[in-house]
Amino acid sequence: MRYAPIEPKLFVQNRERLKKLMLKNSLAVVNANDVLPTNADGSMALQANADLFYLAGIEQEETILLLYPEADDEKLREVLFLREPTEHLETWEGHKLTQEEARRRTGIRNIQWLPEFPRLFHRLMCECEHVYLNANEHKRAVVEVETRDARFAADCQRRYPLHSYQRLARLLHALRVVKSEPELERIQTACELTGRGFRRVARFVKPGVTETEVEAEFAHEFIRRRGGFAYLPIIATGVNACALHYLDNSALCRPGQLLLLDVAAAYANYHSDLTRTLPVNGRFTRRQKQIYNAVLRVFRQSVQGLVPGKRHKDWQQEAEQLIEKELVDLGLLNRREIKRQDPDHPAFKKYFMHGVGHPIGLDVHDVGFTTEPMQPGWVMTCEPAIYVKEEGMAVRLENTILVTENGPVDLMAHIPIEAEEIEELMRR
């Protein structure tokens, strides 16, 4: 664990919030993610299961959390199952949590080793009526590999077919989208790390450096401060920036080009999201600045649209209307094209084809019901853009924003975004 310890109060409160939403006489089960293979005998680093971390603060492989708020035996109302530390594991994989360490980290008193799980689980299944099973229900997820939770759900339903099964994701999505103060503190820390990385890179970029070298500068700043990349960094010069998820990060930065940086830090499993667009040689051309300021105007107005009660689709439509006007003013569209456009394929989508923002938190594209009105405590990204492939450039600007009753709070307001600020920072 690279980051500073988190008070277990956060996880205790998260579990209590979940219990209040569960049906009477119900049991919930959450599994850790699998350790995924690479090639030969290699494996990837474990990606913490966000739901398990939200409820218990645990990142260790093979962990299982059971919650049974109305269990007859009070000791079985919260049980955490862990791999038992052994000398063999210590030698090959390093330290594993002891039971006392797990108690201090999670606030859960009953910590058991994994071999105890089948017996205790069967006992509780014989007592409960409803069972909450977990799954990755993000509507943009492409799930081709069977997950640990999916295998468990299939086996559980096969062995206990007469129980009433419920979707745990429906409850966790409603809870996780509203961030508590301790969560906001960690998102703000991630934003601070992102700002440090961006300032370092803005002073580093010049003609002749590669996208790879730029990525290395971010990595140095994030990792040395106990953070990491929130997602695979997008560092794209020239026309590369017109590929929304460009990940090659290998091209040379040339004079006269723009460099799009969609790079941000994560801290303690909480994510931030930032995009900036820099002139490689330190000064925007007249045309580049026209497009940059057009996107910046849409960004400013779209941030102000992040208010409680607004639906995401309405916020998106407002941003699209703003982009459409800017495209006309830039000479990229004309009124005749707009008048004749297919409503299902509007003309502006040639230059702006993605969403203007999304929830962020324990996942970069965090869970939450974006079909419902925004609430105070939501943390959203705001990322308008204009992509002009025929001119070999793109401008995207993005910050991480907190929705509050008193208006949006830009958690990245300290990071330069005005064109003149960018030029001044690069001159240093």
N, C-alpha and C positions, 0 to 999 in steps of 0.2 A: 504494500500500500504506500504509494508515493505521497499522497496528500495528507494534510493534517487530519487527525481523528475527528469523527462526527459524533456529537452527543447522541446517545441512544434515544433520547426523548423524541427526536424526529421520527424514528421508526416506530416507536411505541404509539405515538399519535396517529401515524398513518394506518397502523393496524386497527386502532380503535375506530377510526373513520370508516374503514372497510366493514368492520363487524356490524356497525349500525345499519348498513345497507343489505346485509345478508338475511335470507329468510330464516324463520324460526327453525331450530333443530337442524342446522346445516353445517357442513364441513367443507373447507376450501383447501386446495393443494396447489403449491407452486414449486416448480422444479428449476434448478439451474440449467443454463444452456449446455449443450454438448461442447466438448473440445473437438474441433474439426480437424480432419487430416489434411496434409498438403500432399507431398510425394514421398515415396520410399517410406521411412519410418518417422517422417516429420509431422508436426502438428502446428496449428495456428495458436496464437495467444488466445486465452479464454476471453470471450466477450461476455461481460456480466449480463445476466438476465435483468432487464430494467425493472420488471415487476417484483422480482425477488429482492433486488436492491432497495426498491421503494419501501418494501414492507419490513426488511430485516437488515439492510446495509451489508449484505454478504456477497462476496465475489468468488467464492471458492467452488470448484467443480463438484458435481454430483450432490450438491446440497438440496434438501427437500424441506419445505415449510408446511406444517399443518396448522390450520386454525379451526377450532371447534368451540365457539363462544359459549355454548350451552352444555358442554360435556359434563357428565355426572361427576367425574373425577376432575377437580379443578386443575390438577397438575397437567391434564391432557388438553387444556383449552388452547395452549400454544406450545408446539413442540418443533424444535429444529433438529434435523438429522444431518450429520456431517461425516466425512471420511475420518476414520480414527488415525491420528498420527502414529507412525511406526518408524523404527530406525531405517527400514528400507525406503520409505517415502522421503524421509529426511535426507537420505543420501542422494536419491535420484531426482527429487522434485523440490526439495527445500521445505521450509517450515509450513505446517498445516495448523489450523486453529485448534487450540485446546478448548475444552468445554468452558473453562473459566474465561478465556479470552472471548469466546462467542457470547457468553452471558453479558460481558461488559460492553461488547460492540452492539448487541441487538436489543438488550433489555428483556430477553426471553430467558426464563429461569430453567426450563426443562430442555436440556441439550442432550441428545442421544446420538450414538454411533449408528451408521447406516444399517448394519445387520438387524437392528431392532425395528426397522421400519415395517416390514411385512406383518409382524405380529401385532404391533400397535395399530396399524392402519386397518387390519381386518376387524379388530375389536371395535374401533370407532365406526367403521362402516356398518357394523351390526346394530349400532345405536342410533345413527343419524338417519334422517329422511331425505334431505337434499344434499347434493354434492356439487360444489363449484369447481370446474376444471378450467385450466388456463389454455389460451391459444393466442397466436399472433394474428390479431384481427385487423391490422392496419389495412385500409382499403387500397393502398398502393403497393402492398407487399406482393412479391412474387415468390411463393413458397414451393420450391421443387425438391428440397431435401427434408425428409421427415425429422421433426424436432423431438427433443426429449419429452416435452409436454405432450406432443401428439401421440407418441408411442405409449406414454402413460395413460392418456385418455382412452385409447383403443383397448388397452389391456384391462383397465378398470371397468369399462362398460361391458366387456366380454365376461368378466368374472362376477360382476354385480349388475346384471341387466335390469333389475326391477326398481332401482333407485330413481329418484327424480334428479336429472342432471341439469345444471345451470351453467351459463357462460360467465366466468369470472371477469373476462375482458370488459364486459359492459359496465361493471362496477368500477374497475380500475381506470378506465378511460375517463369517467366522470370525475374521479378523484384526482388523477395525476395532472389534468389540464390546468387546475387551479393551484398555483404554487404558493407554498408557505414561506414564511420569512427565512428560515434556514436554507431552503432551496434557492431562494432569490439571492442570498448571500453568495452561494457557490456559483450561480450563473453570473453574478457580477464579477466574481474573481476570474472566471473564464473570460469575461469581456475585457478585464484589465490586462490579462495575459495576451489577448488578441491585439489590443492596442499597442503593447510593447513590441510584439512581433511586427506589426504593420509599420511602426515608426522605424524600426531597424531596417526593414526591407526598403522603405521609401528612400532612405539615405544610401542604400546599397545599389539600387537599380541604375543602370546606365547602359548605353550601347555596348554590345560585346559580351555581356554576361548571359548565361543560359537560364532557362526556366528551372532547370535542375538546381542550379546554384541558389536561385531565389528560394526554392523549397527548403534547401538546407539552412538558410538563414532563419526561416520561420521555425524549423525544427530545433535549432540551437536555442532560440529564445523560449520556446514553449517547454521543452524538456528540462532545461536547467532550472526552471521555476516550478517543477513538479506537476506540470500539466502534460498535454499531448494534443495531437490533432483531433478536432471534433469529428472530422470526416476526411476522406481522401482529398488532398488539396487540389484545387483547379488553378493552375498558373499558366495563362494562355496569352501569347502575343498575337497581334494582328488578327488574321482570319481564324486562327485557332479558337479565339474567344466566341465565335459564332456556333461552336459545338457546345451545347449546354453542359455536358458532363465530360468535357475534355480532361483526360488524366495522364496523357503521355509526359507532359512537363519536361520536354527535352530540347525545344527549339531555341535558337539564338535570338536574343532581343536586339532588334535593329533600329537605327535612327528613324524617327518619324512614325514609328508604330505606337499603338496603345498596348498596355499590358494589363489584362484583367486578372485580379487576385480574388478568388473566392476561397478564402482560407481563414480558419478560426480555431480557437483553442477549446479544449474540454478540461474541466477540473473536477475531481471527485465524482466522475461519471455524469456531471452536468455540463451541457453544451452551450456554446455560443455560435453565432453565424454572422459573418461579415463578408462583404464584397466591396472592393475599391477598384478603380480603373486609373492607371498612371500613364503619363506620357514617358516613353522610354528615355528620351533625351532631356527630360526635365521641364519641358514647356509644351502646352497644348497648341496645336495649330488652330487657326480660326475655325475651321470646320469641326475639328475635334471638340473644341470648347462649346460650339453651338449644340452639338449632340449631348455633350456632358451636362450642360446646364439645363437642357430639356428634360433629361432623366432626373436631375436633381430637383427640378420643380415638381415633377410627379412624385418623387420620393417625399418631399416635404408635405405635400397635400395628402398623400396616402397615409403617412404617419398620423396626421391629425384625424384621419378617419377611423383610427383604432380606438373605439369607444364602446363601453358596455351597451348591450342591446342591439348592436349592429350584427347582421349575419355576414358570414364570410363571402357568400356569393354576391351580396350587394356591394361590399367593399371591393371585391374583384372588379365588378362592373364599373364602379366609379373610377378605378385606376385605368381601366381599358379606355374609357371615354377621354381621360386626360391624355393618355398616350396617343390616341387617335388625333387629337387636336395638335399635339406637338409634332406629329409626323406630317401633318398638312403644312404647318409653319416651316418645317425643315425642307419641304419640297419633295418628300419621299412618297406622299400620297396627295391626291387631289380630290376635290368634292365630287367630281363626276365618278371616280372609282368607288367612292364610299356609297354614293347613291345607287350604283348598279351592283353592289356587292351581294353575294349570297349570304343571307343572315346566319346560316350555319357555318360559313367559312368567311368571316369578316376580313376586310383587307388589311387591317392593322396586324393580324396574326403573322404576316410575313416578317414583321419586324419585332413583334413581342408575342411569344407563343406559350408562355408558362404562367403559373400563378404568381400573384404579387406578394404572397407570404404564406407562412404556415406556423403552427405551434412548435415550440422548441422547449426542451427540458432534458429528461433522462435519455431521450432519443432526439436526433437532429430534426427529423420530421416526427414530432412527438404525437402521442395518442391524444384523443379528444374528439368530441362530436362537433365538427365544424359546420354541421347542418343546423346547429343551435346558435342562439345569439351569444356573442362574446360576453364574458364576465370579468369583473375585477379579479386580478390574479393570473389571468392568462398571460403568457409570454409569447410574443409573435415575432417573426421576422417580417421585414418590409423590403422587397427587392424588385423594384421596377427596372426595366432595361430597354434598350433599343439595339437591335442587331442589324448591321448594314453589311451584309456579305459582299455586295457588289463594290463596296468601298473598302473592304478588307479590315473592318473594325467592328467592335461592339463596346457598349458602355453599360455596365450594370453596377448599381449601388445598393448596399444592403446593410441594415443595422438590426440589432436585437432590441425589441420594444416591450415594455411592461404596460398592460392595460390596467388603468385604475379608475376609480370613481371621479377623480379630479382631472382626468385627461391622460393621454399617453406619456410615459416616461421613457426616454431614449437611454438605454443602458450603455450605449456607445457614443454618447454625445461628446465625450472627451477625445474621440478619434477624428482627426481632420477629414473633412469631406468636401468643402468648398474647393473649387478649382484653384483659386489663388493660394489657399492653405496647402494644397498638394504641391504646387510649384515651389512655394517657400520651403516646405519641409525637404523637398528633393534638393534644393540649392544648398542646404546645410551639409 
